[in-house]
Amino acid sequence: MPPPVRRFGPFEFHPASGELFRSGVRVELQNQPARVLELLTRRPGELVTRKELREALWGGGTYVDFDRSLNFCIRRMRVALGDSTRSPRYLETLPRRGYRFVAPVAVGRKGRSYRVPVLRLTAAAFVLGLLGGAALADDQSSFHRRVVDWLHDKMIASGERCPWAGG
């Protein structure tokens, strides 16, 4: 049985495939950083030592520049998560000891996300913009207005960023 999906903040991590999603949109994460993320989210709030990471990722028979390779993985994870070393929301460094995943992690089974995919909302907003301005402009209490309000509730009021507004 594959490991369950792990959710934290706006992220959903699928350990079996190494895929990371932010609000339903896939975030690029290479294989080794995904393996580090899997190890850390398996034990949220606990120290995962550098030694444990070395053994899990490279084993005893592999010879690599461990420090450089692990630092690369951690940097790639921080980029994917939008995290920083100065004020970590997800990944805390314990110098010379290891790392700790500091965000709460909810574990669940793989399934459809409860969020409406951003691409569908973007397409719906585009169509409403085309149709709404011309065909339904006379009656603002119409179906158009209700759909615009629904889109607002799903995107803006839920705290998600509006993908077409650039930020």
C-alpha positions as CSV (number, residue, x, y, z in Angstrom):
1,M,0.0,0.0,0.0
2,P,1.5,3.4,-1.0
3,P,2.2,5.9,1.7
4,P,-0.7,8.3,2.4
5,V,-0.8,11.9,1.0
6,R,0.6,14.5,3.3
7,R,-0.9,18.0,3.5
8,F,0.7,21.1,5.0
9,G,-0.2,24.8,4.4
10,P,-1.3,25.1,0.8
11,F,0.8,22.0,-0.1
12,E,-0.1,18.4,-0.8
13,F,2.8,15.9,-1.1
14,H,2.4,12.5,-2.6
15,P,5.3,10.4,-1.2
16,A,4.8,7.4,-3.5
17,S,5.4,9.5,-6.7
18,G,7.4,12.3,-5.1
19,E,5.0,14.9,-6.5
20,L,4.4,18.2,-4.7
21,F,1.3,20.4,-5.3
22,R,0.6,23.9,-4.2
23,S,-3.2,24.7,-4.2
24,G,-3.7,22.0,-6.8
25,V,-0.8,23.1,-9.1
26,R,2.2,20.9,-9.5
27,V,5.5,22.3,-8.1
28,E,8.8,21.1,-9.6
29,L,10.8,19.1,-7.2
30,Q,13.6,16.7,-8.2
31,N,13.8,13.1,-6.9
32,Q,16.4,13.5,-4.1
33,P,14.8,16.7,-2.6
34,A,11.5,14.8,-2.7
35,R,13.0,11.9,-0.8
36,V,14.3,14.4,1.8
37,L,10.8,15.9,2.0
38,E,9.3,12.5,2.5
39,L,11.6,11.7,5.4
40,L,11.0,15.0,7.1
41,T,7.2,15.0,6.7
42,R,7.1,11.4,8.0
43,R,8.2,12.8,11.4
44,P,7.0,16.4,11.7
45,G,8.3,18.3,14.6
46,E,11.1,15.8,15.2
47,L,14.8,16.2,14.5
48,V,16.0,14.2,11.5
49,T,19.7,13.9,11.8
50,R,22.2,14.4,8.9
51,K,23.3,10.9,9.5
52,E,19.8,9.5,9.1
53,L,19.4,11.5,5.9
54,R,22.7,10.2,4.6
55,E,21.8,6.6,5.3
56,A,18.3,6.9,3.8
57,L,19.4,8.7,0.7
58,W,22.8,7.4,-0.2
59,G,23.3,4.3,1.9
60,G,26.7,3.0,3.0
61,G,28.0,1.9,-0.4
62,T,27.6,5.2,-2.2
63,Y,30.4,7.8,-2.2
64,V,29.3,11.4,-2.8
65,D,30.1,14.8,-1.4
66,F,27.4,14.3,1.2
67,D,27.4,17.9,2.6
68,R,27.2,19.5,-0.8
69,S,24.5,17.0,-2.0
70,L,22.4,17.4,1.1
71,N,22.7,21.2,1.0
72,F,21.6,21.2,-2.6
73,C,18.5,19.1,-1.7
74,I,17.6,21.4,1.2
75,R,17.9,24.5,-1.1
76,R,15.7,22.9,-3.8
77,M,13.1,22.1,-1.1
78,R,13.1,25.6,0.2
79,V,12.7,27.0,-3.3
80,A,9.8,24.7,-4.0
81,L,8.1,25.5,-0.6
82,G,8.9,29.2,-0.8
83,D,10.6,28.9,2.5
84,S,13.6,30.8,4.0
85,T,16.3,30.0,6.6
86,R,15.7,33.3,8.5
87,S,12.0,32.7,9.2
88,P,11.2,29.1,8.4
89,R,7.6,28.1,7.9
90,Y,8.3,24.5,6.9
91,L,11.9,23.5,7.3
92,E,14.1,24.4,10.3
93,T,17.9,23.9,10.3
94,L,19.6,22.7,13.4
95,P,23.2,23.5,12.6
96,R,25.5,20.5,12.3
97,R,22.7,18.2,13.6
98,G,20.0,18.0,11.1
99,Y,16.6,19.4,10.1
100,R,13.1,19.6,11.5
101,F,9.8,19.9,9.5
102,V,8.0,22.5,11.7
103,A,4.6,22.9,9.9
104,P,1.7,20.7,11.0
105,V,1.2,17.7,8.6
106,A,-2.2,16.2,8.0
107,V,-2.0,12.6,6.6
108,G,-4.8,11.3,4.4
109,R,-5.5,9.0,1.6
110,K,-4.9,10.0,-2.0
111,G,-8.0,11.5,-3.6
112,R,-9.3,14.5,-5.3
113,S,-8.3,17.7,-3.7
114,Y,-11.1,19.6,-2.0
115,R,-10.0,22.8,-3.8
116,V,-11.3,23.7,-7.2
117,P,-8.3,23.5,-9.6
118,V,-6.9,26.9,-10.5
119,L,-6.9,26.3,-14.2
120,R,-10.7,25.6,-14.2
121,L,-11.3,28.8,-12.2
122,T,-9.1,30.8,-14.6
123,A,-11.0,29.4,-17.6
124,A,-14.3,30.1,-16.0
125,A,-13.3,33.7,-15.2
126,F,-12.1,34.2,-18.8
127,V,-15.4,32.9,-20.2
128,L,-17.4,35.0,-17.8
129,G,-15.4,38.1,-18.8
130,L,-16.2,37.4,-22.5
131,L,-19.9,36.6,-21.9
132,G,-20.6,38.7,-19.0
133,G,-19.7,42.1,-20.4
134,A,-21.8,41.7,-23.5
135,A,-24.7,39.3,-23.0
136,L,-25.5,39.8,-19.4
137,A,-24.5,43.4,-18.7
138,D,-28.1,44.6,-18.4
139,D,-29.0,42.4,-15.4
140,Q,-26.4,42.4,-12.7
141,S,-28.6,40.2,-10.5
142,S,-28.4,37.5,-13.1
143,F,-26.6,34.2,-13.2
144,H,-23.4,36.0,-14.2
145,R,-23.3,37.9,-10.9
146,R,-23.9,34.7,-8.9
147,V,-21.1,32.9,-10.7
148,V,-18.7,35.9,-10.2
149,D,-19.6,35.9,-6.5
150,W,-19.0,32.1,-6.3
151,L,-15.6,32.5,-8.0
152,H,-14.7,35.3,-5.6
153,D,-15.6,33.1,-2.6
154,K,-13.5,30.1,-4.0
155,M,-10.4,32.1,-4.9
156,I,-10.2,35.4,-3.0
157,A,-12.0,34.7,0.2
158,S,-10.4,31.3,0.6
159,G,-7.0,33.1,0.8
160,E,-5.6,31.8,-2.4
161,R,-3.8,34.1,-4.8
162,C,-5.5,35.0,-8.0
163,P,-3.4,33.3,-10.7
164,W,-4.2,35.8,-13.5
165,A,-3.5,38.9,-11.4
166,G,0.3,38.1,-11.3
167,G,0.8,37.9,-7.7
